């Protein structure tokens, strides 16, 4: 699920400026594997993130080709987080979906459902490597201001489990 994080600002802008009228066939891309990432600034030690499994990205565009909706699913994925100082590891399920949608008033909404790890708390911004079991959402107005956020389920910082 972490793969969309670097793309979030681009997706947010693309969705915010795109009209809702969708006319083109969805574009589906299957990425059979995901790159490893080192998270160096969230715990007191660097954390290697390795995901086993594919991601399936489906983009919906309007008549002009502007992105208006994106759905990303992570079927049967597992994430392994490794403290690069102590080599302590945790392997957890990382299945779920990410959805982003532009609305006719220029606002944008995002929803993450399932299980996955995030660098930084996606709701509060607090440092850590956070593991979601549940659902998170965020809504932004046409100017990009956060208007509402929340979730259900559990959101746990895994840095303490990985050691110090």
C-alpha positions, 0 to 999 in steps of 0.5 A, a space after each residue: 500500500 505504500 507505493 501510492 504515498 509518493 504519488 499522492 500529491 500528483 493524484 490529488 492535483 490531477 483529481 482536483 482539477 479534473 471534471 467528473 464526466 468520465 467517458 474513456 475506458 478505464 486503464 488497468 495496470 498490473 505491477 507484479 512486484 513492488 520496489 523495496 523502500 527504506 524508511 529512514 525518518 520515522 523510527 529511531 532506526 531505518 526500516 526496510 519495507 518489502 512487499 510480496 505481491 502485486 498491485 493492480 491500478 485502475 485509472 478512470 479518465 474524462 473525455 479529455 484524458 484527465 484522471 478523475 478516479 483511481 482504484 488500487 488493489 493489493 490482493 494477497 500481499 504481505 509486508 515485511 518490515 525490518 529494523 536495519 540496525 538490529 535485523 528484527 523483522 515483522 511480517 504482516 498482511 497487506 491486502 486492501 484497496 486505495 481509492 481517490 475520486 474527484 467530485 463535481 465541486 472540485 473537492 477530492 476524497 480518498 479512502 484506504 481499506 484493509 491492511 497495510 503499513 504507512 510511514 507516518 500516521 496518515 491521520 495525525 502525521 505523528 512519526 512512526 511506521 503505522 499499520 492499519 487494520 480497518 478503513 481511513 478516509 480523507 476529504 479535501 475541498 477544491 483548494 486542497 484544504 483538508 475538510 474531514 478525516 477519520 477511520 475505523 479499526 486499528 492503527 498501530 505504531 510498529 516502531 516499538 515492536 521493531 526495537 530501538 
